[in-house]
Amino acid sequence: MPSKSSARLAALTVAAVCSAASIVVLTSPAHADSVRIHDIQGTTRISPYAGQKVTDVAGIVTGVRTYGSSRGFWIQDPNPDADPATSEGVFVFTSSTPKVAVGDSVMVTGTVSEYVPGGASTGNQSLTEITKPTVTVVAGGNAVPAAAVVDAKSVPDAYAPAGDSAASGSINALPLAPAKYALDYYESLEGMNVQVADARVVTATDPYAELWVTVKPREHANRRGGTVYGSYDSQNTGRLQIQSLGSTAAFPVANVGDTLTGTTTGPLDYNQYGGYTLVAGEIGTLESAGLERETTRKQSRGELAVATYNVENLDPADATFAEHASAIVNNLQSPDIVSLEEIQDNNGATDDGTVAADRTVTKLIDAIVAAGGPRYEWRSIDPADDTDGGEPGGNIRQVFLFNPERVSFTDRAGGDATTAVGVAKVHGKAQLTASPGRIDPAGTAWTSSRKPLAGEFVFRGRTVFVIANHFNSKGGDQGLTSQYQPVARSSEIQRHLQATAVNAFVKSILDTQKNADVIALGDINDFEFSDTAKILEGDGELWSAIKSLPRSERYTYDYQGNQQVLDQILVSPSIRRGCDFEYDSVHINSEFNDQISDHDPQVLRFKP
């Protein structure tokens, strides 16, 4: 996935609409006859007044945002109409710090705008706003309209209507059906004062003072408190993002499974990062569930333990080496082979032509020894500068760590950044032409993406082929709350090409040696039910071993309230049919606010 921090920081540079607001304080209304908020919101996602000036729109201020690039306030009509499809709230964009207070009765004159957070290219829905406002404060100290209760009964199970084929699949112009579709329900409350009660946290607090809760505690729940995303049709309608209108320092620091007890209340916003968001003026009290990081069991003498772990742009300047080392030694129990993803070069994001990563890897190995683990050896291939994607200048790559006291690596010269590894038949068995080697590095499937790293290992006299992968990220895909339904997943086009290439390579090994032990693992950046995984699995050449777990335990990553699979370990038939393998998704990061990576490591144990 793209870096959350880089994406968020970029968003801070984008202003919604540049405008100025003026405030006039009167003791009586300036107009008695004017457009109402529900008229502005209308019965679809697009205001019938978009682009038009409206005069003396009446409402009570329900929330004030004084920070960021989208400063302004929300108003709500205390006298709603009878149509459940029309929202009674709207955001007034002032650009500068608003000079109103919650409870003020105001009249607003301005221009109705449909603002698309992140821009039209994102596919996001638009947010109806009043811009360039002139605000008249009529009176202060009014009661805020009662919050609409968002709960398991009010949110429909169906997620979204199918988009209009005549409008490229957009749902913007479709009449809202808030009793039928969750997205329509939330849209019918856009800008209104809403509340959730005793809501369980399903994505931990992030560095931007945000978290996700569910209002449907039984919806695809797992034993650790999260909500599992198990298919494209199981979007989990009870998910809702929570932000705060108050101090970020006072925002609850929560892990998955914790609860915001009592009520959390505020306007319902729509933003670039997650869509519908309750921006709380009042937030519930955090009750900890006491979630603990998992520890897998130690492999037996006759078991080979193979792990994959995305260490999230690790470079020598990072302060997380000791924590990563502790995770590998204690939580993963020192696997025999570890495929590391996102190892950066020796000076990280400094883009000066450096591609070597020996300092990065050696620092991690030293930290592992200091944590009481083995002195791993390592193999990798430096990429050509700035050709493998990821953070500019970082030259991320996959690295094999292996414990020489338990397993040996078969070195075979010839592997480099641009030479493709092949498969040869020697004495009736498969053998890599280079070890380590890269799969088809010049192929178009790997443009600006990490090339797979293949290596031969020997455990107790048995050769095991391991392929470390880090497929193309999901950057550029439309979000689940997009105006286009079903959403487009443009990034998977490249992943399908990558999966095809890796499957073909595995097939060449198995065509040469039918009973070869082959493992393809890493950050696949796609779900176990995705077409990417199906292409990787092919006609049985591989099988994603995370599917050996119960559905409620299949997750390696937590994104916008959905726990999901991105990291996978796929095995060849000889490993799967042996029925002596064990798979563990070791949850040490994704569910926690103090994570050292956004991915959970995966471990496979089997007897070759």
Sequence and secondary structure as in RCSB ss.txt:
>XXXX:A:sequence
MPSKSSARLAALTVAAVCSAASIVVLTSPAHADSVRIHDIQGTTRISPYAGQKVTDVAGIVTGVRTYGSSRGFWI
QDPNPDADPATSEGVFVFTSSTPKVAVGDSVMVTGTVSEYVPGGASTGNQSLTEITKPTVTVVAGGNAVPAAAVV
DAKSVPDAYAPAGDSAASGSINALPLAPAKYALDYYESLEGMNVQVADARVVTATDPYAELWVTVKPREHANRRG
GTVYGSYDSQNTGRLQIQSLGSTAAFPVANVGDTLTGTTTGPLDYNQYGGYTLVAGEIGTLESAGLERETTRKQS
RGELAVATYNVENLDPADATFAEHASAIVNNLQSPDIVSLEEIQDNNGATDDGTVAADRTVTKLIDAIVAAGGPR
YEWRSIDPADDTDGGEPGGNIRQVFLFNPERVSFTDRAGGDATTAVGVAKVHGKAQLTASPGRIDPAGTAWTSSR
KPLAGEFVFRGRTVFVIANHFNSKGGDQGLTSQYQPVARSSEIQRHLQATAVNAFVKSILDTQKNADVIALGDIN
DFEFSDTAKILEGDGELWSAIKSLPRSERYTYDYQGNQQVLDQILVSPSIRRGCDFEYDSVHINSEFNDQISDHD
PQVLRFKP
>XXXX:A:secstr
   HHHHHHHHTT  S     EEEE SS S SS   HHHHH SSSS TTTT EEEEEEEEEEEEE SSSS EEEE
E SS  S TTS SEEEEE SS     TT EEEEEEEEEEE TT GGGT   EEEEEEEEEEEEES       EE 
STTTS SS     BGGGTTB TTS   TTT HHHHHHTTTTSEEEEEEEEEEE   TTS EEEES TTTTB TTS
 BB  STT   TTEEEEEESS GGGS    TT EEEEEEEEEEEEETTTEEEEEESB  EEE             
TT EEEEEEEEEEE TT S HHHHHHIIIIIS   SEEEEEEE  TTTT  SS    HHHHHHHHHHHHHTT   
 EEE     TT S SSTTT  EEEEEE TTT EEE BS   SS B  EEEETTEEEESSBSEESSTTSGGGTTS 
  EEEEEEETTEEEEEEEEE    TT   TT SBSS   TTHHHHHHHHHHHHHHHHHHHHH TT EEEEEEE  
S TTSHHHHHHHTTTT EEGGGGS GGG  SEEETTEEE  EEEEE HHHHTT   EEEE  SSTT TT SSSS 
 EEEEE  
